[in-house]
Amino acid sequence: TWDCVDLDGGFLSVDWKLEHVPREHGCGDPDAGGVYPCGYKLASKCPRSRLLVPSGFDCRELDVVYCLTRPKSHTGRVVPLVPELVEVLRRVRAVDPAGGVDGLVFHRVGGAPLNMSGVDKAFRVLCRDAGVADADRRVVHETRHSVVTLLFALGVDSGLVQEIVGHSSAAMSEHYRHAGLGERCAAMNRLEDGLGLRRLLPSADGEE
């Protein structure tokens, strides 16, 4: 969501994750055929449905399917962004300043959350266009592995890589070092330079 993105600072904070949270009917008990007083079997169709979550569960309801919930770990973890991505986000915000439901940065037409299967399908199209091997089997999560591999190839310190991507384990925690935000952003700038990303994005006035 836009409240987690700092375009001037060039980073975002990991405060929420998109999740499908189950619902339950709020209209009463079903009849012998499994139909509830609202006339539907599915809880998501019930006008009085409620989230099936424990008391005190921290979430932001987006629609009848998706919620924003707290990540299992690293809430508030800061992720630096390459400058070209910051520029892309500035342009997104310029044409869509309010965002989608609850300020979503990326969303479907009308503001609803993106369906992750749809995101993966769109990602595979991009992979095919870019000539990536086995494009039809790729998923978005693989980009994390790509970033790690590229940062190591560019000589970025292993502890700094772990800080950037948010990897953690009890076995490795003693080897972690807490790099400052400026150092992490500088490392991501090296990734941008190494890939030549500045050549890919047209200028705001349309010039290459």
ZAMARGU-4260 file (C-alpha; in steps of 0.2 Angstrom, whole numbers, plus 5000, padded with zeros to 4 digits):
<rodrens>
0) 5000/5000/5000 | 5006/5018/4997 | 5008/5021/5015 | 5022/5009/5016 | 5031/5017/5001
5) 5044/5031/5003 | 5048/5037/4986 | 5059/5051/4992 | 5069/5039/5003 | 5069/5026/4989
10) 5062/5011/5000 | 5047/5002/5006 | 5043/4994/5022 | 5036/4976/5024 | 5021/4979/5035
15) 5008/4968/5027 | 5005/4953/5016 | 4991/4949/5004 | 4981/4934/5011 | 4965/4924/5008
20) 4956/4924/5025 | 4942/4912/5027 | 4925/4918/5031 | 4909/4911/5040 | 4891/4915/5038
25) 4883/4928/5050 | 4865/4925/5046 | 4861/4910/5056 | 4862/4891/5054 | 4859/4881/5038
30) 4844/4871/5033 | 4845/4852/5030 | 4851/4856/5012 | 4865/4866/5018 | 4858/4883/5013
35) 4859/4897/5025 | 4845/4910/5029 | 4854/4922/5017 | 4850/4910/5003 | 4868/4905/4999
40) 4879/4890/5004 | 4896/4900/5002 | 4900/4911/5016 | 4908/4924/5004 | 4891/4927/4997
45) 4882/4930/5014 | 4879/4949/5016 | 4883/4947/5035 | 4898/4936/5033 | 4913/4939/5045
50) 4931/4934/5044 | 4935/4918/5053 | 4950/4924/5063 | 4954/4924/5082 | 4950/4939/5093
55) 4964/4952/5091 | 4970/4946/5074 | 4978/4961/5065 | 4971/4962/5047 | 4964/4975/5035
60) 4949/4968/5025 | 4950/4972/5007 | 4936/4963/5000 | 4926/4946/5003 | 4941/4936/4997
65) 4957/4945/5002 | 4964/4954/5017 | 4981/4962/5022 | 4988/4953/5037 | 5004/4954/5046
70) 5019/4944/5040 | 5025/4930/5051 | 5042/4939/5054 | 5051/4955/5049 | 5036/4967/5051
75) 5043/4984/5047 | 5058/4977/5038 | 5064/4991/5026 | 5068/4986/5007 | 5078/4998/4997
80) 5072/5000/4979 | 5083/5003/4963 | 5081/5021/4957 | 5072/5016/4941 | 5059/5007/4951
85) 5056/5022/4961 | 5054/5032/4945 | 5041/5019/4939 | 5031/5020/4955 | 5031/5039/4954
90) 5023/5038/4937 | 5010/5025/4944 | 5006/5037/4958 | 5004/5051/4946 | 4990/5043/4936
95) 4983/5034/4951 | 4986/5044/4966 | 4973/5036/4977 | 4978/5018/4973 | 4966/5004/4974
100) 4956/4997/4989 | 4964/5003/5005 | 4978/5012/4995 | 4984/4997/4986 | 4999/5002/4974
105) 4995/4988/4961 | 4977/4982/4959 | 4964/4977/4946 | 4953/4989/4937 | 4941/4996/4950
110) 4953/4994/4964 | 4951/4976/4969 | 4967/4966/4974 | 4977/4957/4961 | 4974/4938/4960
115) 4990/4930/4962 | 4987/4917/4949 | 4984/4931/4937 | 5000/4940/4942 | 5010/4924/4939
120) 5002/4922/4922 | 5006/4940/4917 | 5024/4937/4924 | 5026/4922/4912 | 5021/4933/4897
125) 5034/4945/4902 | 5047/4931/4904 | 5042/4924/4887 | 5044/4941/4879 | 5061/4943/4887
130) 5067/4926/4881 | 5068/4918/4898 | 5070/4899/4898 | 5055/4888/4903 | 5045/4904/4904
135) 5028/4895/4906 | 5034/4888/4922 | 5041/4903/4930 | 5033/4911/4946 | 5036/4929/4953
140) 5044/4922/4969 | 5059/4917/4958 | 5064/4935/4956 | 5070/4934/4974 | 5082/4921/4970
145) 5087/4931/4954 | 5091/4946/4965 | 5102/4936/4977 | 5111/4928/4963 | 5115/4945/4954
150) 5120/4954/4970 | 5132/4940/4974 | 5139/4941/4956 | 5141/4959/4958 | 5152/4957/4974
155) 5139/4963/4987 | 5144/4957/5004 | 5134/4941/5010 | 5128/4949/5026 | 5121/4964/5016
160) 5112/4953/5003 | 5103/4945/5018 | 5098/4962/5025 | 5091/4967/5008 | 5081/4951/5004
165) 5076/4948/5022 | 5083/4930/5024 | 5084/4924/5042 | 5088/4909/5052 | 5094/4904/5069
170) 5109/4896/5062 | 5114/4911/5051 | 5108/4926/5063 | 5125/4927/5072 | 5133/4930/5055
175) 5121/4944/5050 | 5127/4962/5052 | 5115/4977/5052 | 5119/4987/5037 | 5112/5005/5037
180) 5098/5010/5025 | 5111/5021/5015 | 5122/5006/5012 | 5108/4994/5007 | 5102/5007/4994
185) 5119/5009/4987 | 5120/4990/4985 | 5104/4990/4975 | 5110/5005/4964 | 5125/4993/4960
190) 5112/4980/4954 | 5104/4993/4943 | 5120/4998/4935 | 5125/4980/4933 | 5110/4976/4923
195) 5109/4993/4913 | 5092/4997/4919 | 5094/5015/4916 | 5093/5012/4897 | 5076/5003/4898
200) 5065/5016/4904 | 5060/5031/4893 | 5062/5048/4901 | 5046/5057/4907 | 5046/5068/4891
205) 5046/5052/4880 | 5064/5053/4875 | 5075/5038/4876
</rodrens>
